[in-house]
Amino acid sequence: MAEWRIGRGWSDDELEEYLSKLHHAEHNFPFEGPKSQQYAKNWRRYYTEAIIGKEVPGKPVPNGAFEIGWRAISEYQFSDPGIVVGHFNPKDPIEGRTMALEIKCLGLHYLCGVRIGAVRQYDNEEETVSGFRYDTLEGHLEAGSEWFIITKKHKTGDVYFRISASWRPDNFPNWWSRVGFEVLGQTFQLAWHRLAYLRLREIVGSNGTKLVPVPYGKRLVHTGPEIVNSDLWILNQPSATARVQKLGRENAPETSEQKEAHT
C-alpha cells in the first residue's frame, strides 16, 4: 500500500529505505491476459502533445532543444514539484530504474513506486525519437503505464514532447483518498501535464541553464526544480501549451505506445 502523510514528506533515510523495498516489488497489473491493458475494458487512456522547442531542420544538433529536452525528461526534471516529485538513485541506468513518486494534493503526500520498463531511442529519415515508459508497482494509487517521448521532426526542426498513458485507479490507503481522487484527480492530472510542457519549454528556452545538475556523488536525488509562476491554478489561465485529446474511459483505442506496454 502507498505510504501517506499529512503536511510533510520523507527524510532521505526514509526514502532510501522505501526505494530499497521497491527494488523487490512486483507490478500491480498484468502485462498479458484478459485483465491486461490490451484486452480489459476498464482502462483509462489519454495523451497530450505539444511543441517544446525548435532547431534547424535535420537531425538533432549538439546541445540543442532535443538534447536538452531529453536530458530533462530522462532526469524527470519536467515534473512540477508542487504535484509530483521523483526520488531515485542517479547511478541507476534509466532502463530498469526504480523511482519513488511523491504525489502531493492539498497538503497530503503519497509515496508510490514505479519502474522504467522500456526505453525507446531511434532515428530515421523523418525523425529522431527518445523516450521511456514507467510501470506502476505494488501499492501505487494507480495501476498502469505511462510513456514520455521527445521527437524531432527533421523536415521542420520542430521538437515535440508527448505523454501517453493507460491506467486505472488501484490501491488507496483509505476511502476518503479514493473519493478525493475521483473528485480532484483529473484537475491535478491536467495541471501536471500543462506544467510539464511549460517547464520543458522554459528549460529548453534557457539553453539548459535551468536544468539542475544531478548530484551523482549522492545515493538519492530529488527531481523537479521550481520554475517561476508555476502552480496548480494555471488551469484557470488560457493556454496553448498542450493539445489535449481526451480518449474514452471505456474501450478507447490504444496508442502505439500503449500497445507496446507489455513488451
N, C-alpha and C positions, 0 to 999 in steps of 0.2 A: 504494500500500500504506500501511496505517496506520503512523504513526511510533510507536515504543515506547521506553521507558526503564525502568530498574530504580531504585527508591528516590527518584526526583525527577521534577519536571515540567519546564516550559519557561519561559524568560525572556519578558518582554513583547516584546522584539525578535524572538525566535524565533516567538512566537505571531502577531505581526503579519505576518511573512513567510509563515507557514503559511496564515493567512487570505487573504492576497493570492493565493496559489496556488489556494485553494479557490474563489475567485470565477470561475475558469475551468474548474473541474472539472465533469464530467458526472455524471449519476446512474448508480448501479451496478446498475440493474434497469430493465426496460422497463415503461412505463405501459400499453402496449397490446399485443395479440397473445397467442399461446398460452402464452408464458412469463411473462405479467404476473400480478399479484395476483388478477385477476378470473377467470383461467382455469386457471393451473397448480395442481397438487395438492400441491406441496411447500412451501407457505407455512404458517407457524405463526401462529395468531390467538388473541388474548386481549383481555379488557378488565377493568378494575377501576372501581369507582364507589362513592362514599361522600358523605354529607352533611358539609360542612366548616364550615357556619355557618347562621345563621337571621336573617331580617329580618321586619318586619311584612309581612302579605300585600300584594300589589300589585306594581308594578314596582320595580326596584332603587332604593334611597334613596341620596342623596349620601353618600359616604364610608362606605357600609355594607359588609356582608360580600361582596356580589357585586363591587362596585368594587374593594375591597382585594384580593380573591382574584384578580380578572382582572389587576390590576397585577402581583401576584406571579407569575402564570402567564406573562404576556407578557414579563416580565423574567427568566424562568427561575429565579426565586428559590425555587421549590418543590423544586428538585433538591438532594439532600443532597450536600455537597461531599466526603464520605468515599467516595462511589461515583462520582458524575459531576459535574464542574464544566463550566459552559458559558462559553466565551470568545467575545465578539463586539464589534463596533463599535456603541456605543449610539446613534449618529446614523443608523444604517441603519433604514429603515422596517421594521416587523415582517414584512410580506409581501415575500418575496424575500430576507430576511436570511440571510446565511451565518454559520454557527456552527461553532466547533471544540469538540467534546466531548472532555473529558479523562476517560477511563474508568479507574478505579482498582480493582485487585484484588490483594490480598496483596503489596503493595509494587511491583507492576507498574503502569506508566502507559501507556495507549494514547491516541493523539490521532487522532480521526476527524472527518470533516466531514459536516454536514447543511445543508440549505437549506429555509427555510419556503416551501412551495409553495402554501399556501392559508390563508386566514383566513375564519372564519365568524362573522358577527355579525347577529343579527336578534331581533326581539321580536314576539309576537302576543298574543292574549288569554290564553293559558295560561302562557307562559314567555318569559324573556329569555335569550339564549344568546350567548356569545363563546368563540372558540377558534381554534386554529391547528394546522396539520399540517406536520411536517417530514419530509423525504425524504432518504435516505442518499446520499452522494456516493462517487465512485471512491475505493477504498482503505479504506472503512469495514469493520469487522469483521462487520457485518451488512448485509443489504440489505432495504429496505422503507420503510414509512411509519408514522407514529405521530401520533394526534390527541390534543390536550389541550383539554378543553372544560369550561367552567363554565356552569351553568344555574341560574336562579332560577325556582322554581315559584310563580306569582303567587297561587295559591289558598292555599297553606300557608305561604309565605315561606321554605321550605327552599332552601338553596343547595348544589348538588351539584357535585362535580368528577369527571370521567371521563377515563380514559386508555384508548385503544383502538389496537391495533397489528396490523399484518400484516407478518411479517418471516421471514427465513431466514438462517442463517449464510452468510458470504461469504468475505472476503479476510483470512486470518490470516497474520501475518508469519512464523510457523514452526509446526511440527507440534505442539509441546507447548502452544502457546497455544490451538490448536484443541481439543486433548484437555482442557485445563483449562476451557475454555468449556463443553464438553459436561458436565463433572462439576460445575462450580460456577455455571454461568451462571444457571440457574433460581433458585438460592438468592439470588444477588445481585440479580436482577431483582425477585423478590418483596420483598426488603428495600427496594429502591429505591422500589417502589410504596408500601409501607406508610409509609415515612418521608416520602414526598411528601404523603400525607394528614395525617400528624402535623404536618408543617411548615406546611401551609396552615391547619390548624386553629389552630395557635399564632399564626401571623401574623394571621389574621382575629380571633382572640380578643384580640389585643393592640391592636385597632383600628388596625392598621397601623404601630404603633411599632417592630415588629420587622423591618419592611422596611428594607433597606439602600438609602440614596439612590444613584441611578445617577449616576456622575460624567460628565455629558455633555460636560464640557470635555476628557475624555480620549478617545483613539482606541480604547481597549480596556477592557472591563470583565470582571471575573471573577465570575460569579454564584454564589450559594449561601451565605448566612450560616449559621453553625452554630447549632443550637438545643440546648438543654440535654438531655443524656442521649439524644442521637440517635446510634445506631451500628448496625452491621450485625446485631448479635445480638438486635435487637428481635424477630426471628423466633422466638426462644425464649420469648417472653412471650405470654400470651393477649391478644388484641387484637380489638376490634370496629371498628377504624378503617377497614376497607375490606371490601366484599363482593366476593370474587374468584370469577369464573366461569372455569374452565379450559375452553377450547374445544379440540376435537380438533386434533391436529397435522397431519392429512391431511383434505382435503375438508371443512374446517369451514365452517359458514355464515358469510357475510360480514355484518358490521355495516353500517349505512348509511354510517358514516364510511369504511369500507374500500371500499365500492362507489364512493365518490366520490373515491378516491385518485388516479385518473387525470385528474380534471377540473382 
